[in-house]
């Protein structure tokens, strides 16, 4: 049988010979090859009412306009056209990112996510490596409207096998640039990036540098709905926690070690405490300031990122549960939910902590508290 295909976007027409058993996915590949398109196009047409209703839960249907699922037979499509003379239309994904976004989020809408609400949210992610990259990909896929990405690193050869936002073409690029390109091409998400070394014990800066970097990070954090810290330096995460407390923004921490992982969402009310609760006052000595997430097995990476994504989306969707923290124990494949509470002796969020200080010089306070140097 001969099938007529038309593109309303670029004015092209093509006729292909195929069997009635040919699948839509194979037709898409044939069109891309014949027209030398950069990507396989979306195929759609106008079906009768019964067929449109039948496909309503598996694809995008607007009236009688139906985006064709890839496992449909072309013979079935032909037999169910609204009018036998209609062609099958094709649309290059590069032309319509809005439709790509609708296709991507369709199943999430059907499973209960309020994608329209998520589109109005802005999330900052500090560190887009093993965990941060996974979480960034997840929240962008579901439909969070704006992501603000902070990282100081560059893509290396080991990153491309475990960090989903990077490919071989990204090696030696700045991570923030590679993440920007990958997330923007998905459609539906605005991405702002900042290449920045967050002041920490592992990367000490002088006072002038600290002021500039803190001001840049604080400016990017403004008007965010939530921030996520996955830096590989504990003290860098503490810096971001301080800024979140000062702006009353909820802060999620995700961390991995070889045997377990931890995810905790600290609310802006301080009821759940903060990242520094239970840690010594840094003005009296530093903590161990490294991470070991790169030594984590794949199950830990995927599960902890999924738990972090759940907490983020629950919070942004106003469906947060009583638990604000999860621990994943790799040896027993066990997930333990808990709820944290404020430590009244915390040097950051406690009643006498620096976050309650009337000091308005944020950089000066951070230098005195976390970045104090003898």
C-alpha positions as CSV (number, residue, x, y, z in Angstrom):
1,X,0.0,0.0,0.0
2,X,1.1,3.6,-0.6
3,X,0.8,6.1,2.2
4,X,0.9,9.9,1.9
5,X,2.7,11.9,4.5
6,X,2.7,15.7,4.8
7,X,4.5,18.2,7.0
8,X,2.5,21.4,7.6
9,X,5.7,23.0,9.2
10,X,8.1,22.7,6.3
11,X,5.7,22.1,3.4
12,X,7.1,18.7,2.4
13,X,5.2,15.8,1.0
14,X,6.4,12.2,0.7
15,X,4.8,8.9,-0.4
16,X,6.0,5.6,1.0
17,X,5.2,2.0,0.0
18,X,4.6,-0.1,3.1
19,X,2.7,-3.1,4.4
20,X,-0.5,-2.6,6.4
21,X,1.4,-4.3,9.3
22,X,4.1,-1.7,9.3
23,X,4.4,0.1,12.6
24,X,4.3,3.8,13.1
25,X,7.9,3.7,14.6
26,X,9.2,2.2,11.4
27,X,7.4,4.8,9.3
28,X,9.0,7.6,11.4
29,X,12.5,6.1,10.8
30,X,11.8,5.8,7.0
31,X,10.7,9.5,6.8
32,X,13.7,10.7,8.7
33,X,16.1,8.7,6.5
34,X,14.3,9.8,3.2
35,X,14.3,13.5,4.1
36,X,17.6,13.4,6.1
37,X,16.0,14.9,9.2
38,X,18.1,15.3,12.3
39,X,15.6,13.3,14.4
40,X,12.6,11.0,13.9
41,X,9.4,13.1,13.5
42,X,6.2,12.9,15.5
43,X,3.4,11.4,13.4
44,X,-0.2,12.5,13.8
45,X,-3.5,12.5,11.9
46,X,-7.2,12.9,12.3
47,X,-9.2,9.8,13.3
48,X,-12.8,9.0,13.7
49,X,-14.5,9.5,17.1
50,X,-14.3,5.9,18.2
51,X,-10.6,5.6,17.4
52,X,-9.8,8.9,19.1
53,X,-11.6,7.8,22.2
54,X,-9.8,4.4,22.2
55,X,-6.4,6.1,22.1
56,X,-7.2,8.8,24.6
57,X,-5.3,7.2,27.6
58,X,-2.1,6.3,25.7
59,X,-1.3,9.4,23.7
60,X,-2.1,13.1,23.1
61,X,-5.6,13.6,21.7
62,X,-7.1,17.0,20.9
63,X,-10.5,16.6,19.4
64,X,-9.9,14.2,16.5
65,X,-6.2,15.1,16.1
66,X,-4.3,12.1,17.5
67,X,-0.5,11.8,17.9
68,X,0.1,8.2,16.7
69,X,1.6,5.8,19.3
70,X,4.7,4.0,17.9
71,X,3.3,0.5,18.1
72,X,0.2,1.2,15.9
73,X,-0.1,-0.6,12.6
74,X,-0.5,1.7,9.6
75,X,-3.3,-0.4,8.3
76,X,-5.3,0.3,11.5
77,X,-4.6,4.0,11.1
78,X,-5.8,4.0,7.5
79,X,-9.0,2.2,8.4
80,X,-9.8,4.7,11.2
81,X,-9.1,8.0,9.4
82,X,-11.8,10.6,9.8
83,X,-11.7,10.9,6.0
84,X,-10.1,8.3,3.7
85,X,-8.3,11.1,1.7
86,X,-6.4,12.5,4.7
87,X,-2.6,12.0,4.9
88,X,-0.6,11.1,7.9
89,X,1.1,14.3,9.1
90,X,4.7,14.5,10.4
91,X,6.2,17.1,12.6
92,X,9.9,17.4,13.3
93,X,10.5,17.4,17.1
94,X,13.0,20.3,16.7
95,X,10.1,22.5,15.4
96,X,7.7,22.0,18.3
97,X,9.3,21.7,21.8
98,X,5.9,22.5,23.3
99,X,4.4,19.3,21.8
100,X,7.4,17.4,22.9
101,X,6.8,18.7,26.5
102,X,3.2,17.7,26.4
103,X,4.1,14.2,25.2
104,X,6.7,13.9,27.9
105,X,4.5,14.9,30.7
106,X,1.3,13.2,29.6
107,X,1.7,10.1,31.7
108,X,2.8,12.1,34.7
109,X,-0.4,14.1,34.5
110,X,-2.4,10.9,34.2
111,X,-0.6,9.5,37.3
112,X,-1.5,12.4,39.5
113,X,1.2,15.0,39.1
114,X,0.0,18.7,38.8
115,X,2.4,19.6,36.0
116,X,0.8,23.0,35.6
117,X,1.8,23.8,39.3
118,X,5.3,22.4,38.8
119,X,5.7,24.7,35.7
120,X,5.4,27.6,38.1
121,X,8.2,26.4,40.4
122,X,11.9,27.3,40.4
123,X,14.5,24.9,41.8
124,X,18.2,25.6,42.4
125,X,20.6,22.6,42.2
126,X,24.0,22.9,43.7
127,X,26.3,20.3,42.2
128,X,25.3,18.3,39.1
129,X,27.4,15.3,39.4
130,X,26.4,11.7,40.3
131,X,23.3,12.7,42.4
132,X,22.6,16.2,41.3
133,X,22.6,15.3,37.6
134,X,20.1,12.4,38.2
135,X,17.8,14.7,40.2
136,X,18.0,17.5,37.7
137,X,17.0,15.2,34.9
138,X,14.1,13.8,36.9
139,X,12.6,17.1,38.0
140,X,13.0,18.6,34.5
141,X,11.3,15.5,33.0
142,X,8.3,15.8,35.2
143,X,7.9,19.5,34.3
144,X,9.5,21.9,36.9
145,X,9.5,25.2,35.1
146,X,12.9,26.6,35.9
147,X,16.1,25.0,37.0
148,X,19.1,27.1,38.3
149,X,22.3,25.1,38.2
150,X,25.5,25.8,40.1
151,X,28.7,23.8,39.7
152,X,32.4,24.5,39.3
153,X,33.4,21.3,37.5
154,X,34.1,20.1,34.0
155,X,33.0,16.8,32.4
156,X,35.6,14.1,32.4
157,X,35.7,10.6,30.9
158,X,34.5,8.9,34.1
159,X,31.4,11.1,34.3
160,X,29.8,10.1,31.1
161,X,29.2,6.5,32.1
162,X,27.4,7.3,35.4
163,X,26.0,10.8,35.1
164,X,23.0,10.8,32.8
165,X,23.2,14.3,31.5
166,X,26.6,13.9,29.9
167,X,27.8,12.2,26.8
168,X,31.2,11.7,25.0
169,X,30.6,15.0,23.2
170,X,30.6,16.8,26.5
171,X,34.0,15.7,27.8
172,X,36.0,18.8,29.0
173,X,33.0,21.1,28.7
174,X,31.9,22.9,31.8
175,X,29.2,20.8,33.5
176,X,26.8,23.7,33.7
177,X,27.0,24.2,30.0
178,X,26.4,20.6,29.2
179,X,23.5,20.4,31.6
180,X,22.0,23.6,30.1
181,X,22.1,22.2,26.6
182,X,20.6,18.8,27.6
183,X,17.8,20.1,29.7
184,X,16.7,23.0,27.3
185,X,16.4,20.6,24.4
186,X,13.8,18.6,26.4
187,X,11.4,21.5,26.1
188,X,9.3,23.1,28.9
189,X,12.1,24.0,31.2
190,X,14.1,27.2,31.5
191,X,17.7,26.7,32.7
192,X,19.9,29.3,34.3
193,X,23.5,28.4,35.1
194,X,26.3,29.7,37.3
195,X,29.9,28.4,37.0
196,X,31.0,29.0,40.6
197,X,33.3,27.6,43.3
198,X,31.3,27.8,46.5
199,X,33.5,28.9,49.4
200,X,34.4,25.9,51.6
201,X,37.2,24.4,53.7
202,X,38.4,22.4,50.7
203,X,38.4,25.5,48.5
204,X,39.2,28.5,50.7
205,X,38.8,31.9,49.2
206,X,40.0,35.3,50.5
207,X,37.4,37.7,51.9
208,X,36.9,39.6,48.6
209,X,36.4,36.4,46.6
210,X,34.1,35.0,49.3
211,X,31.9,38.2,49.1
212,X,31.7,38.0,45.3
213,X,30.9,34.3,45.2
214,X,28.4,34.4,48.1
215,X,26.6,37.4,46.4
216,X,26.4,35.5,43.1
217,X,25.0,32.4,44.7
218,X,22.6,34.3,46.9
219,X,21.4,36.2,43.8
220,X,20.7,33.0,42.0
221,X,18.8,31.6,45.0
222,X,16.4,34.6,45.1
223,X,12.8,33.7,44.4
224,X,13.5,29.9,44.3
225,X,10.8,27.5,45.5
226,X,13.4,25.1,46.9
227,X,17.2,24.4,46.8
228,X,19.0,21.1,46.5
229,X,22.6,20.6,47.8
230,X,24.6,17.7,46.4
231,X,28.1,19.4,46.5
232,X,30.9,16.9,47.4
233,X,32.0,19.2,50.1
234,X,30.1,19.2,53.4
235,X,31.1,22.8,54.1
236,X,29.9,24.0,50.7
237,X,26.5,22.4,51.5
238,X,26.5,24.3,54.8
239,X,27.1,27.6,53.0
240,X,24.0,26.9,50.8
241,X,22.0,25.9,53.9
242,X,22.9,29.2,55.6
243,X,21.7,31.2,52.5
244,X,18.5,29.1,52.4
245,X,17.8,29.9,56.0
246,X,18.4,33.6,55.5
247,X,15.9,33.6,52.6
248,X,13.5,31.1,54.2
249,X,13.7,28.6,51.4
250,X,13.4,24.8,52.0
251,X,16.7,22.9,51.4
252,X,17.1,19.3,50.4
253,X,20.3,17.4,50.9
254,X,21.2,14.2,49.0
255,X,24.3,12.2,49.9
256,X,25.9,8.9,49.1
257,X,28.6,6.7,50.5
258,X,29.6,3.2,49.4
259,X,27.1,1.4,51.8
260,X,24.3,3.9,52.3
261,X,22.6,7.0,51.2
262,X,20.7,9.9,52.9
263,X,18.0,12.3,51.7
264,X,16.7,15.0,54.0
265,X,14.4,18.0,53.3
266,X,14.8,20.8,55.8
267,X,11.8,23.2,55.7
268,X,12.1,26.9,55.9
269,X,10.3,27.0,59.3
270,X,13.3,25.4,61.1
271,X,10.8,22.9,62.6
272,X,12.8,20.1,60.9
273,X,16.2,21.6,61.9
274,X,18.9,22.2,59.4
275,X,21.8,20.4,57.7
276,X,24.1,21.6,60.5
277,X,22.1,20.3,63.4
278,X,24.2,17.8,65.4
279,X,27.4,19.0,63.9
280,X,30.0,20.9,66.0
281,X,30.3,24.6,65.8
282,X,32.7,25.1,62.9
283,X,34.3,28.1,64.7
284,X,35.7,25.5,67.2
285,X,37.2,23.1,64.6
286,X,36.3,21.8,61.2
287,X,34.5,18.5,60.3
288,X,35.7,15.9,57.8
289,X,34.9,17.7,54.5
290,X,34.8,15.2,51.8
291,X,32.3,13.0,50.0
292,X,32.5,9.4,48.7
293,X,29.5,9.3,46.4
294,X,31.6,8.3,43.4
295,X,32.3,5.0,45.1
296,X,28.6,4.2,45.5
297,X,27.1,1.2,43.6
298,X,24.5,1.9,40.9
299,X,21.6,0.8,43.1
300,X,22.4,3.5,45.7
301,X,22.8,6.2,43.0
302,X,19.4,5.4,41.4
303,X,17.4,4.8,44.6
304,X,18.7,7.9,46.5
305,X,18.1,10.1,43.5
306,X,14.6,8.7,43.2
307,X,13.9,9.3,46.9
308,X,15.2,12.9,46.6
309,X,13.0,13.4,43.5
310,X,10.0,12.2,45.5
311,X,10.6,14.6,48.4
312,X,11.1,17.5,45.9
313,X,8.0,16.8,43.9
314,X,5.9,16.2,47.0
315,X,6.9,19.5,48.5
316,X,6.5,21.5,45.3
317,X,3.1,19.9,44.8
318,X,1.9,20.6,48.3
319,X,1.6,16.8,49.1
320,X,4.4,16.5,51.6
321,X,4.1,13.6,54.0
322,X,5.1,13.4,57.7
323,X,8.5,12.0,56.8
324,X,11.1,14.5,55.6
325,X,14.1,12.1,55.5
326,X,15.0,8.7,54.1
327,X,18.1,6.5,54.7
328,X,19.0,3.8,52.1
329,X,21.0,0.9,53.5
330,X,22.6,-0.9,50.6
331,X,23.6,-4.1,52.3
332,X,20.0,-5.0,53.3
333,X,18.3,-3.0,50.5
334,X,16.3,-1.2,53.2
335,X,14.8,2.2,53.1
336,X,14.1,3.8,56.5
337,X,11.8,6.9,56.6
338,X,12.3,9.3,59.5
339,X,11.4,12.9,60.5
340,X,14.1,15.2,61.8
341,X,13.7,18.0,64.4
342,X,15.7,21.0,65.3
343,X,18.7,20.8,67.7
344,X,18.3,23.7,70.0
345,X,22.1,23.9,70.3
346,X,22.7,24.1,66.6
347,X,25.2,26.9,65.9
348,X,23.4,27.7,62.7
349,X,19.6,27.4,63.1
350,X,19.3,27.1,66.9
351,X,17.8,29.9,69.1
352,X,21.2,31.5,69.5
353,X,22.6,30.4,66.1
354,X,24.0,32.7,63.5
355,X,21.0,32.4,61.3
356,X,19.0,34.2,63.9
357,X,21.5,37.0,64.1
358,X,20.5,40.5,63.1
359,X,23.7,40.7,61.1
360,X,22.8,41.7,57.6
361,X,26.3,41.2,56.1
362,X,25.8,37.6,54.9
363,X,29.4,37.1,53.6
364,X,30.9,38.5,56.8
365,X,28.7,36.2,58.9
366,X,29.8,33.2,56.8
367,X,33.4,34.1,57.1
368,X,33.1,34.4,60.9
369,X,31.1,31.2,61.2
370,X,31.9,28.5,58.7
371,X,34.9,30.0,56.9
372,X,36.7,31.3,60.0
373,X,40.4,31.2,59.6
374,X,42.9,31.6,62.5
